[in-house]
Amino acid sequence: MSEPARTYNQEHVPRKYVQGRRRVSVYISWSYPGEANRDVTGMDNRYSTMTEVRRVLWPDYESPRFADPLMFQQGIAGSLELFFWAWVRFQQVIRETTGHEVPVFQRVDQAGFRLPLDERVLADADTLLVFGLDHMVTEQEASPEELEAVRNFLEREGTCLIIGPHHDVGASPEMQERAMEYAHHGDALVPRQQRFGRYTRSLMRGLGIPVENRHGLRPAVVKESQRIAPLTVMRELDTRGWLAGVTNFNFHQHLPHYAVTDEGTKAVHVLARQPIDTSRPHPFTLAGNQEFNALVWMPPGGDRGGDVLVADSTVFSTLFGHDESLERFWRNIATAH
């Protein structure tokens, strides 16, 4: 009785605009059935089953809440449900800050309802987070109509689009290089090739955002602890205060580097870089890199009246831990003007 009743299978009720209270929405770019129905005998480019999660992380998920097949799905769908479970705190923080609920939309949901990124999602949002958690092999692409809808959304002054393409592990055709990447991040649940974010890549390409998610890099931790090392923050560039009071995000074993593909552009600001665990080699660190781009910002410009941020979707999840610094980042997003 300590938790409120949960609802499902309801149509979204648009939120009314209230000055000073941002309406935040989440759009997950995956096809839930497309991910849940992947062949579990295939090694690469799929999520783990819940049984695999339990085996690798034993005994963390051995309570009946997760281990009882009458209580929790044990296939790939179970792992997908962990994401929803871990976004709840983010939704609570935003609701407490803004007074608005945070709807979570899916490109294709559990029941097979398809929802393109259109006005049904965008009309009552001031800040939209797009989580790029679709495996590339499921072939999710932003259509011309979706790109036009997002352009129109960003023409509204004060809007914000946060794009979160996940990691791109094992892009190299060389098996030895994939083996090096696997040993670097050290997560037994991640296959030797796990490429995410085809939808968000097509979205960024269509909107002229010169950023690409690359690799899956293990962040450094504070010595003799499991706490992620502090971000290197370019505070002189952060004129909007996205990272005011923020020192770190949360630890995750394989985070993407957000490469700026147009090196000559002045429209893109790398606001934060994350130190990498260099105790385990990776092609990226062997090339001389010790940090990866963790937060990228494109301020309004031209016809675009809204901001664009690029940050990994795990930054909004408690599945990998969270603290006051992370929640401060969430609140900064919710109160941005």
ROVOFI-907707 format. One record per residue (C-alpha): residue in one letter; x, y negated, z negated. Coordinates in steps of 0.1 Angstrom, whole numbers, padded with zeros to 4 digits, always signed. Last residue first. Example, Ala and Ser with C-alpha at 12.3 -4.5 7.8 and 13.67 -1.06 7.14 Angstrom:
BEGIN
S+0137+0011-0071;A+0123+0045-0078;
//
This chain:
BEGIN
H+0146-0293+0196;A+0159-0261+0181;T+0139-0249+0150;A+0134-0212+0159;I+0169-0208+0174;N+0185-0223+0144;R+0164-0200+0122;W+0177-0169+0141;F+0213-0182+0137;R+0207-0187+0099;E+0194-0151+0098;L+0227-0139+0112;S+0247-0159+0086;E+0225-0147+0058;D+0232-0110+0065;H+0224-0083+0090;G+0230-0046+0095;F+0233-0024+0126;L+0196-0016+0130;T+0188-0051+0117;S+0182-0064+0153;F+0184-0098+0168;V+0221-0098+0175;T+0216-0064+0190;S+0200-0081+0220;D+0234-0095+0230;A+0236-0133+0235;V+0232-0155+0266;L+0216-0188+0260;V+0197-0210+0285;D+0183-0244+0276;G+0152-0260+0292;G+0146-0290+0314;R+0159-0273+0345;D+0155-0295+0376;G+0191-0307+0374;G+0206-0298+0340;P+0195-0285+0306;P+0223-0270+0286;M+0238-0236+0296;W+0251-0217+0266;V+0272-0186+0262;L+0275-0165+0230;A+0297-0135+0224;N+0325-0140+0249;F+0352-0114+0241;E+0384-0117+0221;Q+0419-0102+0222;N+0424-0102+0259;G+0458-0093+0274;A+0449-0069+0302;L+0454-0041+0278;T+0426-0056+0258;F+0401-0053+0286;P+0414-0018+0297;H+0407-0007+0261;P+0432+0005+0235;R+0423+0013+0199;S+0438-0007+0171;T+0428-0038+0190;D+0395-0042+0173;I+0382-0073+0192;P+0377-0108+0180;Q+0343-0123+0189;R+0341-0155+0210;A+0315-0183+0204;L+0302-0213+0223;V+0312-0205+0258;H+0298-0234+0277;V+0284-0231+0312;A+0276-0262+0333;K+0313-0271+0339;T+0317-0245+0366;G+0351-0238+0381;E+0354-0203+0366;D+0322-0191+0382;T+0319-0155+0370;V+0316-0164+0333;A+0321-0130+0317;Y+0298-0122+0288;H+0318-0094+0271;P+0293-0068+0259;L+0293-0052+0225;H+0301-0016+0216;Q+0304-0006+0179;H+0279-0031+0165;F+0286-0054+0136;N+0263-0084+0130;F+0268-0120+0139;N+0293-0143+0122;T+0300-0177+0108;V+0267-0195+0113;G+0260-0227+0094;A+0253-0246+0126;L+0257-0221+0154;W+0229-0234+0177;G+0238-0269+0166;R+0228-0287+0199;T+0262-0303+0204;D+0279-0269+0202;L+0309-0278+0224;E+0329-0293+0195;R+0319-0263+0174;M+0338-0239+0196;V+0332-0209+0173;T+0357-0181+0169;L+0334-0156+0153;P+0341-0141+0119;A+0353-0104+0117;I+0325-0079+0112;R+0321-0066+0077;Q+0330-0029+0073;S+0358-0037+0048;E+0395-0033+0042;K+0405-0061+0065;V+0375-0080+0080;V+0363-0062+0110;A+0373-0064+0147;P+0346-0059+0173;R+0344-0027+0194;L+0339-0036+0231;G+0314-0022+0255;H+0324-0035+0290;R+0309-0063+0311;N+0278-0084+0311;E+0278-0110+0338;V+0273-0148+0337;P+0270-0173+0365;I+0234-0183+0359;G+0220-0192+0393;L+0184-0183+0384;G+0183-0154+0408;R+0216-0140+0396;M+0206-0144+0360;L+0173-0125+0366;S+0190-0098+0387;R+0215-0093+0359;T+0187-0092+0334;Y+0169-0065+0353;R+0200-0044+0359;G+0210-0047+0323;F+0226-0015+0311;R+0253+0010+0321;Q+0261+0039+0299;Q+0289+0061+0312;R+0310+0081+0288;P+0279+0086+0267;V+0271+0066+0236;L+0260+0086+0206;A+0296+0096+0196;D+0304+0059+0189;G+0342+0054+0188;H+0343+0021+0207;H+0379+0026+0218;A+0378+0064+0223;Y+0349+0060+0247;E+0366+0032+0266;M+0397+0053+0269;A+0377+0083+0282;R+0361+0060+0308;E+0395+0049+0319;Q+0406+0085+0322;M+0375+0094+0342;E+0383+0067+0368;P+0351+0056+0386;S+0351+0025+0364;A+0317+0012+0351;G+0320+0034+0320;V+0303+0012+0295;D+0282-0018+0305;H+0268-0033+0273;H+0234-0050+0267;P+0219-0079+0287;G+0205-0104+0262;I+0190-0135+0279;I+0177-0163+0257;L+0155-0188+0276;C+0147-0220+0258;T+0120-0246+0265;G+0123-0282+0254;E+0114-0298+0287;R+0093-0276+0309;E+0113-0269+0341;L+0125-0237+0324;F+0090-0221+0326;N+0087-0230+0363;R+0121-0214+0369;V+0108-0183+0350;A+0077-0181+0371;E+0097-0184+0403;L+0120-0157+0393;E+0091-0135+0384;E+0075-0141+0418;P+0108-0133+0436;S+0109-0100+0417;A+0133-0093+0388;E+0147-0058+0392;Q+0144-0026+0371;E+0161+0003+0389;T+0158+0030+0362;V+0195+0039+0370;M+0206+0005+0356;H+0195+0015+0321;D+0171-0010+0307;L+0179-0027+0275;G+0182-0063+0288;F+0163-0080+0260;V+0147-0112+0273;L+0141-0137+0246;L+0116-0165+0253;T+0115-0198+0234;D+0086-0222+0240;A+0061-0195+0248;D+0023-0198+0254;A+0024-0198+0292;L+0054-0175+0296;V+0041-0140+0289;R+0008-0141+0308;E+0025-0166+0331;D+0048-0139+0345;L+0075-0115+0336;P+0059-0084+0350;L+0037-0064+0327;R+0031-0027+0336;F+0008-0007+0314;G+0021+0029+0312;A+0008+0037+0277;Q+0043+0035+0262;D+0049+0001+0278;V+0063-0010+0312;R+0079-0044+0313;Q+0075-0045+0275;F+0061-0074+0254;V+0069-0082+0218;P+0048-0109+0203;V+0063-0131+0176;E+0036-0145+0152;H+0036-0183+0147;G+0041-0202+0114;T+0074-0214+0127;T+0100-0205+0100;E+0081-0177+0082;R+0071-0162+0116;I+0106-0165+0129;V+0120-0147+0098;Q+0093-0120+0100;Q+0100-0113+0137;F+0137-0110+0131;R+0130-0086+0102;V+0107-0065+0124;W+0133-0060+0152;A+0147-0029+0135;W+0115-0009+0137;F+0110-0018+0173;F+0146-0006+0182;L+0141+0026+0162;E+0111+0033+0184;L+0134+0038+0213;S+0153+0064+0194;G+0121+0083+0188;A+0111+0081+0224;I+0143+0099+0233;G+0130+0130+0216;Q+0122+0136+0179;Q+0091+0115+0176;F+0084+0106+0139;M+0059+0117+0113;L+0047+0151+0123;P+0082+0158+0137;D+0095+0152+0101;A+0130+0138+0104;F+0124+0100+0105;R+0100+0092+0077;P+0106+0127+0063;S+0140+0115+0051;E+0169+0130+0071;Y+0179+0098+0090;D+0210+0088+0071;P+0222+0124+0065;W+0235+0128+0092;L+0245+0101+0116;V+0256+0124+0145;R+0229+0151+0140;R+0201+0126+0132;V+0208+0105+0162;E+0210+0137+0184;T+0176+0148+0171;M+0162+0113+0178;T+0172+0118+0214;S+0200+0096+0226;Y+0194+0070+0253;R+0203+0076+0289;N+0230+0067+0314;D+0252+0098+0311;M+0251+0134+0299;G+0220+0147+0317;T+0204+0176+0299;V+0181+0152+0282;D+0165+0143+0315;R+0151+0108+0312;N+0114+0107+0302;A+0118+0082+0274;E+0137+0057+0295;G+0113+0056+0325;P+0084+0059+0301;Y+0095+0028+0282;S+0102+0009+0315;W+0128-0016+0302;S+0130-0053+0304;I+0119-0060+0268;Y+0103-0094+0266;V+0103-0112+0232;S+0083-0143+0223;V+0089-0174+0202;R+0064-0202+0198;R+0082-0233+0184;R+0065-0253+0156;G+0075-0290+0159;Q+0044-0300+0178;V+0017-0272+0177;Y+0009-0254+0209;K-0018-0229+0206;R-0009-0192+0206;P-0022-0169+0233;V-0040-0137+0220;H-0021-0107+0234;E-0043-0077+0242;Q-0043-0049+0216;N-0030-0014+0218;Y-0014-0013+0184;T-0021-0024+0148;R-0002-0019+0116;A-0018-0022+0081;P+0003-0044+0058;E+0030-0028+0037;S+0030-0023-0001;M+0000+0000+0000;
//
